[in-house]
Amino acid sequence: MKNKIQKITPNLWFNTQAEEAAVFYASIFNNSKIGRITRYGKERHEIDGIPEGTVMTVQFQLEGQVFVALNGGPQFKFTEAISFIVNCEDQEEIDYYWEKLSESGDEKAQACGWLKDRYNVSWQIIPAGLTEMLCDPNPEKTERVMKALLQMKKKIDLRILQQAYEN
């Protein structure tokens, strides 16, 4: 029986930290594991000096979602144009993921539930019900929630959002 292939796999380009980042992410999320690791061969060393045997790619899973991390060199950097959303059930989960992913990250890049981790990857740590609050047919509710959200300088406080929604 063939394994089902995941149709779309996010590929994260790192300079040299692909394996380190994959291990870091897998240590934070449940249902996670490190998969296949490929290494650069002699050909790449001859082209641009990457040592033979250096990790090229690391396949890993977070909550069952497959990712690939690539050691591709310093040419490309992460930006906020791409981010990963972590939907959290409650404040305890928000606090957990915020603490783990923001550790040694860019504190200046933190606002309204967004953060950059130590590898400069952007994450949105949000309550699972935020989209429903923001899509409510009552525009007064959605405006109150958005106003409360935009005042949060770092992680999201679910209690404040719920109060704004219910007020």
URRANOR-V512360 format. One record per backbone hydrogen bond with DSSP energy under -1.0 kcal/mol. CO is the residue of the C=O (numbers start at 1). NH is the residue of the N-H. If there is no record, write none. Layout:
CO & NH
CO & NH
This chain:
10 & 68
12 & 70
14 & 72
15 & 73
17 & 21
18 & 22
19 & 23
20 & 24
21 & 25
22 & 26
23 & 27
25 & 28
25 & 29
30 & 63
31 & 64
33 & 61
36 & 59
38 & 56
38 & 57
40 & 53
41 & 45
42 & 46
43 & 47
44 & 48
45 & 49
51 & 54
54 & 40
56 & 71
57 & 38
58 & 69
59 & 35
60 & 67
61 & 33
62 & 65
65 & 62
67 & 60
68 & 12
69 & 58
70 & 14
70 & 72
79 & 82
84 & 124
86 & 126
88 & 128
90 & 94
91 & 95
92 & 96
93 & 97
94 & 98
95 & 99
96 & 100
97 & 101
98 & 102
102 & 105
106 & 109
107 & 110
111 & 114
113 & 125
114 & 111
115 & 123
116 & 106
117 & 120
121 & 117
122 & 84
123 & 115
124 & 86
126 & 88
127 & 130
129 & 133
130 & 134
131 & 135
138 & 142
139 & 143
140 & 144
141 & 145
142 & 146
143 & 147
144 & 148
145 & 149
146 & 150
149 & 152
152 & 112
154 & 113
157 & 161
158 & 162
159 & 163
160 & 164
161 & 165
162 & 166
163 & 167
